[in-house]
Amino acid sequence: GAVVSQHPSRVICKSGTSVKIECRSLDFQATTMFWYRQFPKQSLMLMATSNEGSKATYEQGVEKDKFLINHASLTLSTLTVTSAHPEDSSFYICSARGVMDTEAFFGQGTRLTVV
Amino acid sequence: AQKITQTQPGMFVQEKEAVTLDCTYDTSDQSYGLFWYKQPSSGEMIFLIYQGSYDEQNATEGRYSLNFQKARKSANLVISASQLGDSAMYFCAMREGRDSSYKLIFGSGTRLLVRP
C-alpha cells in the first residue's frame, strides 16, 4: 500500500510555543489530506480537511487560528499548533486519500506533550 | 446521532480461534464505504479491509473478512485464526457519499486481546 510519513513521532514543547507536524505522501500525490486528533482511549476525531493549494476546511469546534494547516504541495501538509497549552496534548494523526476511493492511508501519528 | 457504533469496548479471544467485532452504521446516502483499521499500541492506523455499499460480495483480505449486512446496516469484522499479534484496538469507519472530501467517521473502537 501507499506510504504516508508523519514527523515527528513524538514532541514535547513548553506552553506558549508552537509546534509543526509534517505529513508527507511518499509514493503518490495526495490532493486531499486529513488531520485527526485522538485523546487517550478514545476514537479519532476529524479536525480538518486539507486541500492542496486552497484553505483547509475545519470541523465545527476546531479553532483555525490555533491549528494552522498548510497544504503547499501534492505531497506535503503541515499542522502547526500555535501557542500550545497543556490541553493541546494529544495524539495527532494525518491521512491521505489515495488514487482509488477505497484507499485511505494514515501516517504514524505524532504524540504531542505540552508542559 | 452516532454514525458509527461499536458496542464492544473490549473483547477476548483464544489464539487460533475466530472472533467477530461488531460495527453498525447510520447513513442516508446510497453510496458509502466502510473501513476497518487496526491500531496497535504504537498508534499507527493500519488499513485492514474495505467494503463499498454497492459491493455484492463480502470483502475478504487474508484472515480478515467483512460480514456486510446492508439491510441491518452492519459491517462486522471477522478475524479468523487469531494470532497474538492481533491484539490491538480496532476501529470501524465510514465514508459517506462520493464527493472529493472523503472524510472518514470513526467508531469508538474495540480493544481485542488474544490469549495464548
Chai-1 contact restraints between the chains, C-beta under 6 A:
chainA,res_idxA,chainB,res_idxB,connection_type,confidence,min_distance_angstrom,max_distance_angstrom,comment,restraint_id
A,S43,B,F106,contact,1.0,0.0,6.0,A-B,restraint_1
A,S43,B,S108,contact,1.0,0.0,6.0,A-B,restraint_2
A,S43,B,G109,contact,1.0,0.0,6.0,A-B,restraint_3
A,L44,B,F106,contact,1.0,0.0,6.0,A-B,restraint_4
A,L46,B,K103,contact,1.0,0.0,6.0,A-B,restraint_5
A,T49,B,S101,contact,1.0,0.0,6.0,A-B,restraint_6
A,F91,B,G43,contact,1.0,0.0,6.0,A-B,restraint_7
A,R97,B,Y102,contact,1.0,0.0,6.0,A-B,restraint_8
A,T102,B,Y50,contact,1.0,0.0,6.0,A-B,restraint_9
A,F106,B,M45,contact,1.0,0.0,6.0,A-B,restraint_10
A,Q108,B,E44,contact,1.0,0.0,6.0,A-B,restraint_11
A,G109,B,G43,contact,1.0,0.0,6.0,A-B,restraint_12
